[in-house]
Amino acid sequence: MDTARAPDSEPGEAGEAPASGSFGRKVRSAARWSLINTVVLRLGNFATGIVLARFALGPAEWGVYGLAQTVLLVLLSANELGVGLAIVRWEGDPRRFAPTVLTLSTLSSGLLYVALFAAAPAVGGLLGSPDAAGVLRVMCLCVVIDGIAQVPAGFLTREFAQGKRMVIDTLNFVVSTAVTLLLAFADRGAMSFACGAVAGNLVSLIGCRLAAPGTLRFGWDPGQARALLRFGLPLAGASMLALAVVNVDTMVLGAALGNVALGFYVLAFNISGWPVRIISEAARRVSFAGFSRLAGSPAALAQGFSRALGVLITGTVPLCVLLAGLAEPVIRLVYGSQWTPAAGALPWLMVLGLIRIGSELAYDCLVAMGQRRSLFLVQGLWLVALVPVLLVAARLNGVVGVSQGHVLVAGALVVPVFLVALGRGGIGPGLIARACAWPFLGGAVMAAIVLALRHPFGDGPLGLLAVSAVALTGYAVCVLPSRDFLRGTGPGDRRHRGRHRMSAPVPPAPQDTR
């Protein structure tokens, strides 16, 4: 039988609690495709970055690129007013409200770009890089393209169609990389990044349109628009704050220390983001949709979040420890000796990267729970605390100080606040401790091995390889006891699934969101 939705609930927002094995298989398949996609693309980006840093661009150009990329990411966090997530989150046939989503998303993105185009010289000057205005104006065309692509991309995410997304993202990478390299070796500097990004995003838009036919239809329904804005605006605000938190350091460094110091920091931050982008991005392409389907069952959501966190942390800790412990020789070997000033910031940024992985997963879970106000408060508190700390840290200790300030605020303030917010949603600290205990123990063992063997083995390629192999072996031994938990095959998990099958509510029937 169908269950009626409460009259005062948000249209289409009631959670489902699917208990069928088909849903689990669908999520696991999507996660595998997403991980393959992310690993392949990040390895490609990694190789491209090496070529550009060694042969084409210096720290100053990387600094300008970092500023432009920061502005772009902040704009992308709210360019569609948060309404694009309704395609993934709301129940019923999304084609009924997709035309209104597309109109809102395209209109808001276009207006945002017009404002940025006019303000680009002032923004560049404020961030300590007046020459960045042209790069900003070109790169932020991606804001408009992304606004149009929100609807077809949302359909692919809703259906866990990560195989199609891999094809689209691969085409994006090939085109954007080709354009960037051609222009970089033609001495176009940071503008090569901007043109490459626009070309790649255009390819993605075309690919999403072909993979989700019939979704690029404009339309307008005032009732739907009001409901979409009620749903999306708090999410857009929280998302913008989240991106501001991650990128305010770039703005502070650019204004305080100039493009060269910023270039070293951007390189270190990009390296620290390897685990975040490879593992966390792959998970986030399916985590929000998966958490949304489990939101109707708090117990199932808590178990799902705990296991997802355990998998992410287990996969990320070894990368973070190796990059932190071997920062200087890795940067010298990969990018060249001219980039070694970036090594001082990298260990601290690896700690920050690990915190970001957990907080991003918590963010998706809290969105699925409907705790949008809590998210807004958490991100606002993070930003308010971070800005003064980074300003002081930049003056006291430059690039390294900014990295240390990030970790101080995130670890001492933000992590506890996220734990409280998750606890209110039924995800207690015990579940989180269970997910993180073995990986953290393994990370400590790895760090001890790296510190003990680095000097005896030396900083050459073979020495680094040997140290990494021994450290990874030690880590694998430490996390071995958690394998049943990560697979969901432990006794407690089997009992939980049995209870869930017996008590799961009947999913609401698809309803019109008008």
Secondary structure, DSSP 4 states (H G I P E B T S, - for coil): ---PPPTTSPTT--------HHHHHHHHHHHHHHHHHHHHHHHHHHHHHHHHHHHT--HHHHHHHHHHHHHHHHHHTTTTTTGGGHHHHS-S-GGGTHHHHHHHHHHHHHHHHHHHHHHHHHHHHHTT-GGGHHHHHHHTHHHHHHHHHHHHHHHHHHTT-HHHHHHHHHHHHHHHHHHHHHHHTTT-TTHHHHHHHHHHHHHHHHHHHHHSTT-------HHHHHHHHHHHHHHHHHHHHHHHHHHHHHHHHHHHH-HHHHHHHHHHHHHHHHHIIIIIHHHHHHHHHHHHHHTT-HHHHHHHHHHHHHHHHHHHHHHHHHHHHTHHHHHHHHH-GGGGGGGGTHHHHHHHHHHHHHHHHHHHHHHHHT-HHHHHHHHHHHHHHHHHHHHHHHHHHHHHHHHHHHHHHIIIIIHHHHHHHHHHTT--HHHHHHHHHHHHHHHHHHHHHHHHHHHHH-SSHHHHHHHHHHHHHHHHHHHGGGHHHHHT-SHHHHHHHHHHHHHPPPPPPP----
